[in-house]
Amino acid sequence: MAQATGAEEPAEARRLLWQGVWLALLLGAPLAVAVTGLGALLERFGIAPATAELTRAYLFARLPGLVPFLVFVACRSYLQA
């Protein structure tokens, strides 16, 4: 995006922004599944059950913000360029 902005090609920068937004939307579900699966395996990594339960609660509370965060990162990159 920075190269497109520097080359005074705003259409290319906007195209890259939308690619980032679509990528965030498409990768949100697989990443959510991965986070959920990781939360289920915490005890196998040697984490105490009480700590694992609290960690799972934290991970599940953060899941709804995953896709908006990824979209934010794409928009931030566009605005910084």
C-alpha positions as CSV (number, residue, x, y, z in Angstrom):
1,M,0.0,0.0,0.0
2,A,2.8,2.4,0.8
3,Q,4.4,1.8,-2.6
4,A,1.0,2.4,-4.4
5,T,0.5,5.6,-2.4
6,G,4.0,6.8,-3.0
7,A,3.6,6.1,-6.7
8,E,0.4,8.2,-6.6
9,E,-1.8,5.2,-7.6
10,P,-4.7,5.6,-5.2
11,A,-6.8,3.0,-7.1
12,E,-4.1,0.4,-6.5
13,A,-3.9,1.3,-2.8
14,R,-7.7,0.9,-2.5
15,R,-7.6,-2.4,-4.3
16,L,-5.0,-3.6,-1.8
17,L,-7.1,-2.4,1.1
18,W,-10.1,-4.4,-0.2
19,Q,-7.9,-7.4,-0.6
20,G,-6.8,-7.1,3.0
21,V,-10.4,-6.8,4.2
22,W,-11.5,-9.8,2.2
23,L,-8.5,-11.8,3.5
24,A,-9.4,-10.8,7.0
25,L,-13.0,-12.0,6.5
26,L,-11.9,-15.3,4.9
27,L,-9.2,-16.1,7.4
28,G,-11.3,-15.2,10.5
29,A,-13.2,-18.5,10.6
30,P,-10.2,-20.8,10.2
31,L,-8.3,-18.8,12.8
32,A,-11.3,-19.0,15.2
33,V,-11.3,-22.8,14.8
34,A,-7.6,-22.9,15.5
35,V,-7.9,-20.8,18.6
36,T,-10.8,-23.0,19.8
37,G,-8.9,-26.2,19.1
38,L,-5.8,-24.8,20.9
39,G,-8.0,-24.0,23.9
40,A,-9.1,-27.6,24.1
41,L,-5.5,-28.9,24.1
42,L,-4.1,-26.7,26.9
43,E,-3.9,-29.5,29.5
44,R,-1.9,-31.6,27.0
45,F,0.7,-28.9,27.0
46,G,1.2,-29.3,30.7
47,I,-0.9,-26.3,31.8
48,A,-2.8,-26.8,35.1
49,P,-6.5,-27.5,34.7
50,A,-7.5,-24.3,36.7
51,T,-5.3,-22.1,34.6
52,A,-6.4,-23.8,31.4
53,E,-10.0,-23.2,32.3
54,L,-9.4,-19.5,32.8
55,T,-7.3,-19.3,29.6
56,R,-10.1,-20.9,27.7
57,A,-12.6,-18.4,29.1
58,Y,-10.3,-15.6,28.0
59,L,-9.8,-17.0,24.5
60,F,-13.5,-17.5,23.9
61,A,-14.2,-14.0,25.2
62,R,-11.7,-12.6,22.6
63,L,-13.0,-14.7,19.7
64,P,-15.8,-12.2,18.6
65,G,-13.2,-9.5,18.2
66,L,-10.9,-11.5,15.9
67,V,-12.4,-10.6,12.6
68,P,-12.9,-6.9,13.4
69,F,-9.3,-6.8,14.6
70,L,-8.0,-8.2,11.3
71,V,-10.1,-5.7,9.4
72,F,-8.7,-2.9,11.6
73,V,-5.2,-4.0,10.8
74,A,-5.9,-3.8,7.0
75,C,-7.5,-0.4,7.4
76,R,-4.6,0.8,9.6
77,S,-2.1,-0.2,7.0
78,Y,-4.0,1.7,4.4
79,L,-4.2,4.8,6.5
80,Q,-0.6,4.7,7.5
81,A,0.5,4.4,3.9
